């Protein structure tokens, strides 16, 4: 019986170590102590490994406690079980997404004439990928050669231009305010040209996504296009598309 509380405390300690590693990796990357390659790709995996260890220990504790009908150490065991599930579920879901979603990281509502970066060009000099739109780029996905634009159309078919029956300047300022409400860092804006450039950062690691918004006349109304491109990494697991979806929802709210 004495082994049960020891097992529960061991599971809790392993979970605590995992949480410290993960928190340190995320915070260190966000505030610039180290780059994402060290924080996300080298340190954070150890958070997942220790989290899996905590999950295994906590499950072993839970099964033993149920079989023996003995609840000593339950607080430590339950915290370790719930916490380790929370830690490993996100990365495992991301791995699942990587198998289902195309390996692209540049998404635009206009795949024929995507808005171009201007003010953000200097910060993209040290990015993993150039600032040019990836749409025409060829790649092989699931054994077939295709293009980034074709993959976006297939997997993110809901990403399309926003056309509204209103004046272009009205839509522009609505789009500008929506970007501010999203919490993005506005880098440059030009009402005369209908352009906004901004940087959106991921919640945990603060990884930058460069965004450009373009508003122009369209028939009797106006059209807004938005493009989001990851600054680092070769695939985004759907994050740029989700960023645009969230922006469109914010734009629809007044």
N, C-alpha and C positions, 0 to 999 in steps of 0.2 A: 504493500500500500504506500510506503514511503516513496517509492519510485515515481508515483503519479505527480505529486507536487513538484518534484525535481524536474520531471519531464516538462511540466507546464511552464516552469520558470525558464528552462532552457529554450523552449519554443519562444517565449516572450523575449528573452535576451537576443535571440537570433533575429526576431522581427525588429527589435529596436535598432540593432546594428544595420539591418537592411534599410530602415527608414532614415537613419543618419547618413548612410552612403548616398541614398537617393536624394535627400534634401540638400546635402552638400554639393552633389553634382549639379543639381538644378540651380541652386543659388549661386554657386561659383561661376557657372556659365552665364547666368543672367546678368550678374554685376561685372563680368569681364575679368574675373580672376584667371580663368583659362578659357581657351576656345572650345567650340562645340565638339571638335574631334576628340579632345581629351575628356571633356565633361560628359557628353552624351554617348560617345562611341566607345570610350575606354573605361571610364569610372562607373557610369550608370549600369552597364551590364552586371557588375558585381552586386548592385542592389537587387537585381532580378534573381541572380543565383542564390543569394542569401535569403531572399524572400521565398523562393521555392523550398529552401531548406527549412525555414520557419513554418511553411505550410505543411510540409511532410511531418514535422515534429508535432505540430498542433493537431493534425488529423490522427496521428498515432495516440496522442494523449486523449483526444475525444473518444476514440474507439475503446481504449482501455478503460476510461472512466465509465462509459456506458455499459460495458461488459461486467465490470466489477461493481457498478452502482455506487461509485465513490466520487464525491465532488470536490475534494480538497484540491486547491490550486486552480479552481474553475475560473477565477478572475483573470489570472495570467493566461490560462489556456484559451479562453474565449477571445481576449484581446488579440492574442497572437494569431488565432484562426481568422478572425474578421479582418485584422490589419494586413496579414499576408495575402489574403484573397484580394484586398483592395490594391496592394502593391503590384502583384503579378498580373492582374486581369487586364490592365491597360496595355502593357507591352505585348501580352499574348494576343490581344485584339488587334494591335498594330501589325503584328506578324501575319495574322489572318488577312488583314486588309492588303498587305503587300502581295499576297498571292492572288487576290481578287481584282485589285485596281491596277491600271497601267502605270508604268514607271515614268511618269511625267511630272513636271514641277513648274509649268508655265501655262496658266489658264486664262483665256480671254473670252469675253462675250462676242467679240468680232475676230473670227479666225482668219478672215480674208485680209483684213487691214487692222491689225491689233494696234492699240495705242502704244506709242513709243516712249521710253524713258528719256528724260532730258536732265532735269535737276539731280536725279539719282545716279546718273552715270559715274560721277567721281567715287561714290561709295561702292559701286559694283565692280570697280577695277580689281579688287582683291576677292571678288566672289568666285565661287566654284564654277559658275557658268557665265557666259557673256550676256550683255543686256539685250541683244537682238532676240526677237520673238522666235520661240522654238517650233512654231507650228509646222513649217515645211520640213523640219528635220526628220530623217528616216530612222527607224529602229525596228527591231524584231521583237514581237510580243506574241507569246504562245505559238511560236513556230511560223509566224507570218510577218512579212515585211510590211510596214505601214508607216504612217506619219503621226506626229504629235497631234495635229489638228484633227485627223480622222479618229484617233483614239478618244480625244475629248468629245467629239460629236457623239460617239457611240456610248461612252461611259458617263458622260456628264451632259446628257441631252437637254437638261433643264437650264443650262447656262446659255443665255441668249441675250441680245440687246434689250434694253428697257425703253420702249417707245411710249410717250405720254402726250396727250393732246393739251399742250401748254406751251408757253413761250420758252425758248432755250435758256434765257437768263433766269427764269423762275426755276426750271429744272436744275440748272447749274447750282444755284444756292441751296436748293434742297439736297442735292448730292453732296455739297460741301459740308453742310450741317450734319448729314448722316455719317460722313467720315469722322467728324469730330465726336459724335455720339458713340461711335464704335471705339473711341479711345485711341485712334491712330495718331501718329506724330505727323503733322502736316509739314512737308518739306518745302513745297512751292505751290502756288496757285495763281492762275491767270484767268480772270473772268472774261476778258476779251477773246481769248482763244478757247475758252471753255475747258480748261485743264486743271487738274489737281494731282499732285504727286504726294504720296504718304508712305509711311512705314508702319506695318502692323507686326506686333510681336506675339509669339506663342506664349501661353500662360505660364508653363513651368520653366522652360529653359530660356525664354525670351528670344527665340530664334527669329530673325527678321524676314518678313515677306514684303517685298517692294510692290507698291500698288500705284497704278496710274488710272485716273478717271478722265473721260473725255465726253463732253456734251456738245452736240451740234444740231442744227436744224434738220428736220426730217418731215417732208410734206407739210401738212398744216400744223404740226407739233414739233416735238424735239425728241432726240434719241440720246440715251446715255450708254456708254460702253465702259467697262472696267476690266482691267487686267491685273492679275496677281502672280508674282513670280518669286519663288524661294531664292534667297541669296546664297544658301549653302545646301549641299546635298543634291543627289541626282534623281530623287523621287520624293514625293510629298505625302504619300498615303492619303490623298484626298483633301489635304488641309487647305490648299489654295481654292479649290472648288467650294469647300465649306465656308471659307472666308467670304467669297463672293455671294454665296447664298445668304449668309448672315447680313451682309451689307444690303442686299436687295430687300430683305425683310425690314431692316431699319429704315430704308428709304421709303417704304410703303407706309410706315407709321409717321404721323405728323405730330 
